[in-house]
Amino acid sequence: MREMPGTQVMSRNKALIRYTYADLPRGGEVRIATADSASLAAVREFLLAQRGDHRAGH
């Protein structure tokens, strides 16, 4: 198991990141929001790695 890119910054800046969950008809969505540029870059890095690991389209 590897450490996912971006998670160190996301953990360190957790007070600057907001997660919002909403039910959808066929599942749900999680919105991740931040005004902090370093946190935003880390979230993007994390999501890109997740998409690659799960072979999701871009």
C-alpha positions in Angstrom: 0.0 0.0 0.0 1.4 3.4 -1.0 0.9 6.8 0.4 -1.3 8.7 -1.9 0.0 12.0 -3.5 -1.3 15.1 -1.8 -2.4 13.5 1.5 0.4 14.9 3.6 -0.6 18.5 2.7 -4.3 17.7 3.0 -3.7 16.3 6.5 -1.6 19.2 7.5 -4.1 21.7 6.2 -7.3 19.8 7.2 -8.8 23.0 8.8 -8.6 24.8 5.5 -10.4 22.1 3.5 -14.2 21.6 3.5 -15.9 18.3 2.5 -19.6 18.3 1.7 -21.6 15.1 1.0 -24.9 14.9 -0.9 -27.1 12.0 -1.9 -27.7 11.5 -5.6 -30.3 9.2 -7.2 -27.7 6.6 -8.1 -25.1 7.2 -5.3 -23.6 10.3 -3.9 -21.1 13.0 -4.3 -18.4 14.5 -2.2 -17.4 18.1 -2.9 -14.0 19.2 -1.7 -13.5 23.0 -1.4 -10.7 25.2 -0.2 -9.5 28.8 -0.8 -5.9 27.8 0.0 -3.7 27.3 -3.1 -1.4 24.7 -1.6 -4.4 22.7 -0.3 -6.1 22.9 -3.7 -3.0 21.7 -5.5 -2.8 18.8 -3.0 -6.5 17.9 -3.6 -6.0 17.9 -7.3 -2.9 15.7 -7.0 -4.8 13.3 -4.8 -7.8 13.1 -7.2 -5.6 12.6 -10.2 -3.9 9.7 -8.5 -7.2 8.2 -7.5 -8.5 8.4 -11.1 -5.3 6.7 -12.3 -5.5 3.9 -9.7 -9.2 3.3 -10.6 -8.6 3.7 -14.4 -11.2 6.4 -14.6 -11.4 8.6 -17.7 -10.1 12.1 -17.5 
